[in-house]
Amino acid sequence: MSLFHAIVVFFESIFNKASPGVQQRLQKKKLESEILSAQPALYRNGRILPNFAEAVRILYVNTHPLNELFAGTIGGSDIPKRRRFEAQLVLTGFTPEDQETVKSLSYANRKKAAVAAGADQDREFERQRHALEKIIKALNGDSFKYIDRELIALHQLVDLCRFNFAAIIHPFDANFTTVDLAYKPVYQEVPLERLGNAIEDMYFQIEGLQITTAVVQAVIALAQLKNNGSLSASRTEAYTENVKRIAYIITHVLTPQRLQALIRIHKENAEYKPAAVEYRESARKNFAERFQQQYLADEQRIKTELKDELLSSELSKLFNGSPLATLSGYDASTNEKLQANTSFAFVWITPMQILKTFLQQYLTEPIQALLNNIIIEGFFNNQTYKSEFSSNVYASCECPGRIKTFENLFSRGKMFDTAVLEGYIVDSHKDSDFYTKLETMVSTANTNAQKLLQEEIYHLQNVYIQINELLADAKKANSEIISNLKVLIMSSRNRDNVDLLERQLPNWTIFFEIMKNYTIINVKAN
């Protein structure tokens, strides 16, 4: 500032201090005096000095190896991978005893314990539930709240390491390259107006960042986890130095206060408050939520698998050792992909397969023909009974078609298109919105499957009861339900089919007893 201009400013500050223009110049002078006192010098006469560029270059050089580390751990695009590494950091807060408890609550260990419990499985599941409650309670302790704060700082460091430092350095040296970290730049001064917005972007990411010893330890822990638990002394020292140099620059050179002063000079507004990044997510709460979600999914899976294994001998007897009919779309193959990547699952696959197999083996064309003949040719003494019987028979005969309609919902372009579903699985690794869409799709498919099962079993159960009633009625001297029932049963057209039905009825009983394990039987079998 020239001597003459300094004298003008001095007299204005005394005699014309109320003028907005004067106030603005005074505020700018105050801000400039603050930034001019910075060491090393960063700003002079409206220009950013080379020291500023060198400090940014030091940030870039030291964030670069960290950015590579974070990209493969908690800072990459793969959401499940990020969550796994974050969970590993949260786990370090547990006592050795609680870490063993967490391990015991894995799917494999829980199923193994449930199998070993035998008849006391309910008690074992109760024990596991208490173990879960203990872990959740521990997560609400002060030590985990501290870990939460440190992980927020770590995530802020991750985002800082992604920052485009080159955009700030290039105006100082047009030849600067990010390819060669050893490049020695030659800087020139740059007008503040050219860098004002970039400095504000950097302030946004730096403000509030506190790099503690715990953050350094978290970085080393991530490197060890990425390297299968081991890390050389040289790599440990290198990562530690990277973090320390970043911490020095943002606390001694490019401090948030100095960056804010430059931004206010650029904005010509001493009251301007630049925005700063905020982190609202809690690693501790995220861990607790996902752990409980996985716990419930695993429990349902374990109980279903144990139930299927328990019923395997009865199913073999029911279907003469034949394998269960396969389903299209709502099948084990798709379910395996779900369970490998999410906590979701198709929960009604086995009962749907049992129902489909039963219809194929027991509600065959000869049986359907017999039931239709009785409806058409029988002289029912009670028309209400005839109406109910015919409705149940027709509904049961149409059941295979409704199962087929359900399976078609998983074909291309339909509600549960498996190609879309598998796409959601892949995309959910990069965007949590797809995870939510996947959850909705799987939940709706399960609801439709459960509803279909309940309705079809209801109709079949009613048919079964009425068949037993008709066979009992046929043995009476005078049939009470259908006056010509004996004639119908003894006719050459129906006799063989009646014999087949009577031989198979005990297997209908077995079928309903099996299905009681999966769905509600609304009427009582004879």
Secondary structure in CASP SS format (residue, H / E / C, confidence):
PFRMAT SS
TARGET T0000
AUTHOR 0000-0000-0000
METHOD secondary structure of the structure
MODEL  1
M C 1.00
S C 1.00
L H 1.00
F H 1.00
H H 1.00
A H 1.00
I H 1.00
V H 1.00
V H 1.00
F H 1.00
F H 1.00
E H 1.00
S H 1.00
I H 1.00
F H 1.00
N C 1.00
K C 1.00
A C 1.00
S C 1.00
P H 1.00
G H 1.00
V H 1.00
Q H 1.00
Q H 1.00
R H 1.00
L H 1.00
Q H 1.00
K H 1.00
K H 1.00
K H 1.00
L H 1.00
E H 1.00
S H 1.00
E H 1.00
I H 1.00
L H 1.00
S C 1.00
A C 1.00
Q C 1.00
P C 1.00
A C 1.00
L C 1.00
Y E 1.00
R E 1.00
N C 1.00
G C 1.00
R E 1.00
I E 1.00
L C 1.00
P H 1.00
N H 1.00
F H 1.00
A H 1.00
E H 1.00
A H 1.00
V H 1.00
R H 1.00
I H 1.00
L H 1.00
Y H 1.00
V H 1.00
N H 1.00
T H 1.00
H H 1.00
P H 1.00
L H 1.00
N H 1.00
E H 1.00
L H 1.00
F H 1.00
A H 1.00
G C 1.00
T C 1.00
I C 1.00
G C 1.00
G C 1.00
S C 1.00
D C 1.00
I H 1.00
P H 1.00
K H 1.00
R H 1.00
R H 1.00
R H 1.00
F H 1.00
E H 1.00
A H 1.00
Q H 1.00
L H 1.00
V H 1.00
L H 1.00
T C 1.00
G C 1.00
F C 1.00
T C 1.00
P H 1.00
E H 1.00
D H 1.00
Q H 1.00
E H 1.00
T H 1.00
V H 1.00
K H 1.00
S H 1.00
L C 1.00
S C 1.00
Y H 1.00
A H 1.00
N H 1.00
R H 1.00
K H 1.00
K H 1.00
A H 1.00
A H 1.00
V H 1.00
A H 1.00
A H 1.00
G H 1.00
A H 1.00
D H 1.00
Q H 1.00
D H 1.00
R H 1.00
E H 1.00
F H 1.00
E H 1.00
R H 1.00
Q H 1.00
R H 1.00
H H 1.00
A H 1.00
L H 1.00
E H 1.00
K H 1.00
I H 1.00
I H 1.00
K H 1.00
A H 1.00
L H 1.00
N C 1.00
G C 1.00
D H 1.00
S H 1.00
F H 1.00
K H 1.00
Y H 1.00
I H 1.00
D H 1.00
R H 1.00
E H 1.00
L H 1.00
I H 1.00
A H 1.00
L H 1.00
H H 1.00
Q H 1.00
L H 1.00
V H 1.00
D H 1.00
L H 1.00
C H 1.00
R C 1.00
F C 1.00
N C 1.00
F C 1.00
A H 1.00
A H 1.00
I H 1.00
I H 1.00
H C 1.00
P C 1.00
F C 1.00
D C 1.00
A C 1.00
N C 1.00
F C 1.00
T C 1.00
T C 1.00
V C 1.00
D C 1.00
L C 1.00
A C 1.00
Y C 1.00
K C 1.00
P C 1.00
V C 1.00
Y C 1.00
Q C 1.00
E C 1.00
V E 1.00
P E 1.00
L H 1.00
E H 1.00
R H 1.00
L H 1.00
G H 1.00
N H 1.00
A H 1.00
I H 1.00
E H 1.00
D H 1.00
M H 1.00
Y H 1.00
F H 1.00
Q H 1.00
I H 1.00
E C 1.00
G C 1.00
L C 1.00
Q C 1.00
I C 1.00
T C 1.00
T H 1.00
A H 1.00
V H 1.00
V H 1.00
Q H 1.00
A H 1.00
V H 1.00
I H 1.00
A H 1.00
L H 1.00
A H 1.00
Q H 1.00
L H 1.00
K H 1.00
N C 1.00
N C 1.00
G C 1.00
S C 1.00
L C 1.00
S C 1.00
A H 1.00
S H 1.00
R H 1.00
T H 1.00
E H 1.00
A H 1.00
Y H 1.00
T H 1.00
E H 1.00
N H 1.00
V H 1.00
K H 1.00
R H 1.00
I H 1.00
A H 1.00
Y H 1.00
I H 1.00
I H 1.00
T H 1.00
H H 1.00
V H 1.00
L C 1.00
T C 1.00
P H 1.00
Q H 1.00
R H 1.00
L H 1.00
Q H 1.00
A H 1.00
L H 1.00
I H 1.00
R H 1.00
I H 1.00
H H 1.00
K H 1.00
E C 1.00
N C 1.00
A C 1.00
E C 1.00
Y C 1.00
K C 1.00
P C 1.00
A C 1.00
A C 1.00
V C 1.00
E C 1.00
Y C 1.00
R C 1.00
E C 1.00
S C 1.00
A H 1.00
R H 1.00
K H 1.00
N H 1.00
F H 1.00
A H 1.00
E H 1.00
R H 1.00
F H 1.00
Q H 1.00
Q H 1.00
Q H 1.00
Y H 1.00
L H 1.00
A H 1.00
D H 1.00
E H 1.00
Q H 1.00
R H 1.00
I H 1.00
K H 1.00
T H 1.00
E H 1.00
L H 1.00
K H 1.00
D H 1.00
E H 1.00
L H 1.00
L H 1.00
S H 1.00
S H 1.00
E H 1.00
L H 1.00
S H 1.00
K H 1.00
L H 1.00
F C 1.00
N C 1.00
G C 1.00
S C 1.00
P C 1.00
L C 1.00
A C 1.00
T C 1.00
L C 1.00
S C 1.00
G C 1.00
Y C 1.00
D C 1.00
A H 1.00
S H 1.00
T H 1.00
N H 1.00
E H 1.00
K H 1.00
L H 1.00
Q H 1.00
A H 1.00
N H 1.00
T C 1.00
S C 1.00
F C 1.00
A C 1.00
F C 1.00
V C 1.00
W C 1.00
I H 1.00
T H 1.00
P H 1.00
M H 1.00
Q H 1.00
I H 1.00
L H 1.00
K H 1.00
T H 1.00
F H 1.00
L H 1.00
Q H 1.00
Q H 1.00
Y H 1.00
L C 1.00
T C 1.00
E H 1.00
P H 1.00
I H 1.00
Q H 1.00
A H 1.00
L H 1.00
L H 1.00
N H 1.00
N H 1.00
I H 1.00
I H 1.00
I H 1.00
E H 1.00
G C 1.00
F C 1.00
F E 1.00
N C 1.00
N C 1.00
Q H 1.00
T H 1.00
Y H 1.00
K H 1.00
S H 1.00
E H 1.00
F H 1.00
S H 1.00
S H 1.00
N H 1.00
V H 1.00
Y H 1.00
A H 1.00
S H 1.00
C H 1.00
E C 1.00
C H 1.00
P H 1.00
G H 1.00
R H 1.00
I H 1.00
K H 1.00
T H 1.00
F H 1.00
E H 1.00
N H 1.00
L C 1.00
F C 1.00
S C 1.00
R C 1.00
G C 1.00
K C 1.00
M C 1.00
F C 1.00
D C 1.00
T H 1.00
A H 1.00
V H 1.00
L H 1.00
E H 1.00
G H 1.00
Y H 1.00
I H 1.00
V H 1.00
D H 1.00
S C 1.00
H C 1.00
K C 1.00
D C 1.00
S H 1.00
D H 1.00
F H 1.00
Y H 1.00
T H 1.00
K H 1.00
L H 1.00
E H 1.00
T H 1.00
M H 1.00
V H 1.00
S H 1.00
T H 1.00
A H 1.00
N H 1.00
T H 1.00
N H 1.00
A H 1.00
Q H 1.00
K H 1.00
L H 1.00
L H 1.00
Q H 1.00
E H 1.00
E H 1.00
I H 1.00
Y H 1.00
H H 1.00
L H 1.00
Q H 1.00
N H 1.00
V H 1.00
Y H 1.00
I H 1.00
Q H 1.00
I H 1.00
N H 1.00
E H 1.00
L H 1.00
L H 1.00
A H 1.00
D H 1.00
A H 1.00
K C 1.00
K C 1.00
A C 1.00
N C 1.00
S C 1.00
E C 1.00
I C 1.00
I E 1.00
S C 1.00
N C 1.00
L H 1.00
K H 1.00
V H 1.00
L H 1.00
I H 1.00
M H 1.00
S C 1.00
S C 1.00
R C 1.00
N C 1.00
R H 1.00
D H 1.00
N H 1.00
V H 1.00
D H 1.00
L H 1.00
L H 1.00
E H 1.00
R H 1.00
Q H 1.00
L H 1.00
P H 1.00
N H 1.00
W H 1.00
T H 1.00
I H 1.00
F H 1.00
F H 1.00
E H 1.00
I H 1.00
M H 1.00
K C 1.00
N C 1.00
Y C 1.00
T C 1.00
I C 1.00
I C 1.00
N C 1.00
V C 1.00
K C 1.00
A C 1.00
N C 1.00
END
